[in-house]
């Protein structure tokens, strides 16, 4: 079982539009409504793969009730933490050329009691978890070291934890040595305080995160692929993608694929790449099923292309 923790979940509405013209009336060609949040997406991807998952998340108001209902419809066990504030609603506009514009609401502010109840719920639900995936931004009311506290408690209970967050929350958590951290290129650049122009730059940055405490780094480099750096070695993975439809939740799908495959080594990286590549070819934040995966399109190598320039360098 993979347990996910989403401190700031959302109700996500995705509209497909021909193009985004400011100040004009835009008619959507398609629309979806999904439970949102990075940890929620990981649970959705795990469930789509036919594996058991439990989602821990604070829920409040009508949007929170709808999130729980949508998750239940997808076969995901929900461990809700009731909160007074309403769960946030987010909007994504997906253009025909693959460009995505997102509007994310701030979400409710958690009280001290709600914060402690969230930690206690994770503790109660984590007994038979093979991995705990903690993902996304922190809501108002949770200090940047909240994830660090959660990592420490998780390790004290003997469980493994994967962390997908950024900024001060990521840096604070590194001191507790999370088993895996999953930054994208921008978050990796922010963590080390310098730009990334090549795959080699990303490798060095990942190694620095390991020096700061991360036991392994799974870095998403956008269209260029993914990078895994751990004490077992370093590998680079990429996949052929015929057409990008939406990248919403693609990184979360990658993390799910990585954890499903054991959470370490080149086989897990190949699974992460396959899941991410499949996700970007699906509408909205639809998570891939096994039939959507194309393992033959994935390449993983220990011969790192250090001099390869990133398609989207981070300045």
N, C-alpha and C positions, 0 to 999 in steps of 0.2 A: 504494500500500500504506500502511495505517495501522498503525504499531507502537504497542503499548501496553505500559506498564510498571506492574506491580502489586507493590509491595514486600511487601505483607502479604495474600496471597490467602487464600481460604477454601473449604471445602466447605459449601454452604448447604443447609439443610433447611427447607422452608417447609410449614407445616401450616395448612390452612383450618379454622377453628372457628366455630361459631355465635356464641359469646361467650366471653370470658375470665373465668372465675369462680375467684378465688383459693381454693386449698384443696380444690377439687372435682376429680373425674375428668372430663376433657374428651375427648370423642370427635371426632376430626378427620373432616371431610367430604371432605377431599382432601389430597394431599401431593405434594411435588416435591423432587427433589434436583438441585442445579445447582452448577456451578463458580462461585465467588463472588469478590468483590473489585471495586472500582470500575473498574479498568483492564480486568479480565477481562470485565466487563459491556459495556464499550465495544467490545471485540473481538467479543463475541457479537452485539451490535447491528450492527456493521459487516458481519459474516459473514451475518447474517440479511438484510441489504440486498443480498447478492450480491457484496460487495467483498472483496478480499484483506486479511487482517490477520495480524500475527504478535504473539503474546503472550509477553512476557518476564516471568518470575515465578520466585521461589524456591519450590521444592517439596521436601517431605520426608515420609517415612513413608507409611503406607497411604492417609491422606486426600490427600496430594499426588499419589500415583499415580492415584487415582480422579479428581482434578481434571484431570490430563493426559488421561486416557481420555475423560472427558466432553467436553473441549474438542475433542479429535480427532474425536469423533463429530459435532460441529457444524461440521466443516470448518475449524477454526482451527489454524493452524500454531503450535506451542508451542516456545519456546526456553527450556527449563528451566534453572534454576540450582540444582544439588543442594545441599541444606542438611542438617545433622545433625538438627535439630529437626523434629517433625511439623507439617505444615500444619494450621492451626486449623479447627475445625468450628463453624459458627454456626447458630442456630435462629431462625426467624421465625414468629410466630403471627399469621395474618391473620384478623380477625373479619369477620363478614358485613356489618357497617356500614362497612367500609373502614379501621378502626383497625388499626394494625400494631404489634406488640410484638416487639422484636428482642433477642436475647441474643448478643452478639459475644464470642468468646474472644480472649485477648490475642495468641496466635500465638507462634512460636518466636523465640528471640533469635539474631540473626545474628552471626557472628564477623567479625573484621576481614577475613579472607581471603574469606569469603562476600560481604561488602559490596563488596569490590573486584571480585570475579567478576561480581557483578550489574551494576556499571558497565561492565565490559569486554564483557559479553554485549550490553548495549544498544548499545555502540559497534559491535560486529561486525554486528549485525542492522539497523542504521539506514541502511545505504548507499542503499537505494532507497525509503526512506519519505517520503511526502509530508507526513505529520505524525507526531510522537511524542506520545502522550497518556500522561502520568504521573499516576496517580490513587490516592487513598486515603491511609489513615494509614500512618505509618512503623512498622515492627516494632521491637521491642527490639533494641538494637545499632546502630541508625542514628540519628545525631544530627539535630537539627532542620534543620541546614544541608545535609543530604544532597541534598535536591531542588535547592537552590541550586547545588551542585556539578554536578548532572546538567544543569540548564539551561545553565550556562556551557559544559560540554563539548558539549552539543547545538548551541549557537550557534557554537562554534568549528569544528564540523564542517559548518556551513552548513545545518542543518536547522531546521524550525519545531517549537515545542513548546507543547502545551496542558497546563495544570496544574490538577488538581482535588484540592485538599487544604485544610487549614485550620490555624488556630492558629499557633504559632511556625514551623512548616514553611512555611506560606504567606508569612508576613511575611519570613522569611529569604530566600525565593526571589525576592521582588519586586525585590530589588536587582540581579538578573541579567536583568531585563526579559523574563519569559516572554511569548510571543506572545499567549496567551489564558489567563486564569484563569477558573475556573467555580465561584464560591461559591454556596451557597444563601443565603436571607435571614438565617438565624441566623449563618452563617459570615461573611457580609458585615458584619453588625452587630458581631460579635466583632472583626473586623479593624480597624474604625474606632473601636471603643470607645464606641458610643452606640446607643440603640434606634432601630428603624425602624418608623414607623407608616404611612407613605404611600409611593406609588410615587416621589414626589419625593425622599423621604428616601433611597430605594434608589439613585436616580440620583446624588445627591450623594456617597453612599458609594462608588459605582463610580468616579466621577471622582477621588475621593481615592486609590483603589487604583491608578489610572492615574498619578497624581502620584507615587506611591511606586515605580512602575516597570512595572506591567502595561501592555502595549501595547493590550490589549483586555480587557473584562470581560463575560462572559456570565453573568448572574445569574439563578438560578431563584427565583421568588417564589411557589412552591407553586401553589395553585389560581388565583392571580391571573394567572399567566403568566410570561414571561421578558423580560429586559432585556439589550440589547446596547449597550455604550458603547465606542467606539473613536475613532481620529483621523478616521475617515470620517463620524462622526455618532453619533446615539443613536436607538434604536428600541425600541418596546415591542410584544411579541407575546403573543397569547392564543388559546385554542381552546375550542370547545364540547366538553364531555365529558359523555356521557350517564350513565355510571355508573362509579364508581371501584371497582376490584376489588383492586388491590394497587399500591402505589407503590414497591415494591422495584425498584431499578435504573432508575427513570424518569429521574432526572437523568443517569445514565450513557448511557441511550438518547438523551437530548437532545444530549449532547456528541457522540455518534457521528453524529447527524443533522447537527449543525453542521459537523463536519469533512468528512463525505461531500460536503456542498454547497459546499466550498471554504474554510470557516473564516473568513468575513468578509462583512459587509454584510447587508441585509435578507433576501435570499434564503436565506442560511445560517441566519438566525434563524428564518425560517418553517419550514425543515426541522427545526430543533431543537425547535420547539414542536409540530410534527406528530408527531415521534417520541416526545416525552414524553407527549403526550396519548394516543397509541395504547398506550404501555406501561402506563399506569395502568389501562387497561381490560382487561388480560390477567392471568391468574393468576400468582402467585408472582413470579419474576423473568424470566418469558418475555419475550424481545425481539421487537418487532414486525417483520414482513416488509413489503415494499412494499404488499401487499394489505390490510394493517391500517391503513394511513395514510389520513387524510381531509383532504387539503390544503384543500378547500372550507370546512372548519370553522375554519381558521386566519385570524387577522387580525393584520397587522403594520402599525404606523404610526409615523411620525416625530413625530406630534403627541402628545407624552408626556402621559398623564393624571396630572400631578404631584400633584394634590389627592386622587386616589383613595386611600381608606384600604385598607390591606392586610387581607385576610380573617383572616390570622393574624399580627398585628403582633409584632415581636420587642422585648421589653422589656429 
